[in-house]
Amino acid sequence: MRILDRHVLREFLVFASIGEVAFVGIYVIVNLFEKIDVFVDNKTPLPLVVRYYLLGVPLFAVQVLPLSLLLGSLLSLGQLRKWGELTAMQIAGWAPARILAPLLVAGLLFSAASLAVAEWVTPETVRKQQELFDTEIRGRREGGRGSQSEVILLGRGGRIYLAHSYDAGSRTMRTISVQHPRPGSQELDWRLDAERGQWTDEHWMFREGFFRRFVDDREIGTSFRRFADSRLEERPEDFARPPGDPLYMSRGDLLYYIRRLREGGGRIHKYEVDYHIRGSFPFSNLVMVLLGGILSLRIRKGGNIALAVGMTLALGFAYLAFIRVGQALGYHETLPPLLAAWLGNLTFGTLGAVMLWRAHS
C-alpha cells in the first residue's frame, strides 16, 4: 500500500470512527430518556444500566455503520480537497477510481465484518439485553438460558406446539398443546393436550393429558397419565431458540423458521424478504462509501462539516426509504424476495457507479 493510500485511509477511518461514536452516543441518550422511568421505578443501579447499554451497542453500531462510513468518506476527502492534497493527486494523474480504491476496499471489509457481527454477535447480545431488562431490571422471574413463556413453535410437517412455559434447565414444557395437521391440509389429524411434557431418553414424555384423533368428522379421544411419541422430531434446542423480530434474528434461525413454515404449507414470502434483507443490508456500507467518495470528488469546496452531516442524513433517510419500499413490495409479492431486499443497494449502487463512470469520462 502506497503512502498516499495509507494517508487517505487513515483520514477516512478517523472521521468514520468519530461519526460512529457520535451516532451510537445519540442512540444511548435517546433510549435512556425513553427508559429513565423504568430505571428509576425499579431503583436500577448504575452498573446495571451501563451493562444494559453495552449489550445494545453491537446492534445499533451495525445499523448506523453505513451512515458513519458515508460521513467519513465525505469529510475525509473534503478535508483533503480543502488542503489541496486531493487536487495534487488529480494533477498527478490519479483517476477517481484510483483515489477511492482504499476507501472501497475498506467499505468491502466493513461489509463483511458487519455481516459476521449481525449473524453471530447481535442475536446473542439482543437476547442477553432483553433477558437482563426483564429479569435484573424489572425483576421478573428467570427460568434459565433458553427458557421462555407463552411458547409458540412451528415444527416439522406443520405441527404446532403451544405451551404456557418452557424451562431449559429441566427441558420441561408446562400446559402444552400439540396440534398435528393432515398432510397437505389445514385440518387437524390429531391433537394432544397435557399438563407437562419433558424430554427424556431422546423423546418427549407427556403427563396428565388427553389425546384426540379426528377421523371422518369424528373425534376419538382418550385420557392418559403418561404418553410418549417417538414421531415428534422437535428437540429441546428447538424450544430454546429465542423468539423475536426477524430483523434481529440470525439468518440461520430465520432460515430454520422458513423451512418449518414451508413444510406446514404456510406463507413464507414475508420471511424470505427479511432473510435476504439480513444479507443485503451489510453491503450498504460499501454503497455508502462509494456514494460519499464520488460526491466528495465532485464538490469543489471541501471540508464543510455542516454540509457533510446534512448530506449524510439526507442520503441515509433516502436509502432507508428505498429499503422500506422494497420490503413492502416484497411483502405484497409485487417483487421477488431477493430483488425486493436488494432494491436499495441496487438503486444507490447503480447511482454511484454511474457517477464514478461519468467522473472518468
Secondary structure by P-SEA (a helix, b strand, c coil): ccaaaaaaaaaaaaaaaaaaaaaaaaaaaaaaaacaaaaaaacccaaaaaaaaaaaaaaaaaaaaaaaaaaaaaaaaaaaaaaaaaaaaaaacccccccaaaaaaaaaaaaaaaaaaacccaaaaaaaaaaaaacccccccccccccccccccccccbbbbbbcccccccccccbbbbbbbccccccccbbbbcccccccccbbbbccbbbbbbcccbbbbbbbcbbbbcccccccccccccccccccccaaaaaaaaaaaaaaccccaaaaaaaaaaacccaaaaaaaaaaaaaaaaccccccaaaaaaaaaaaaaaaaaaaaaaaaaaaaccccaaaaaaaaaaaaaaaaaaaaaaaac
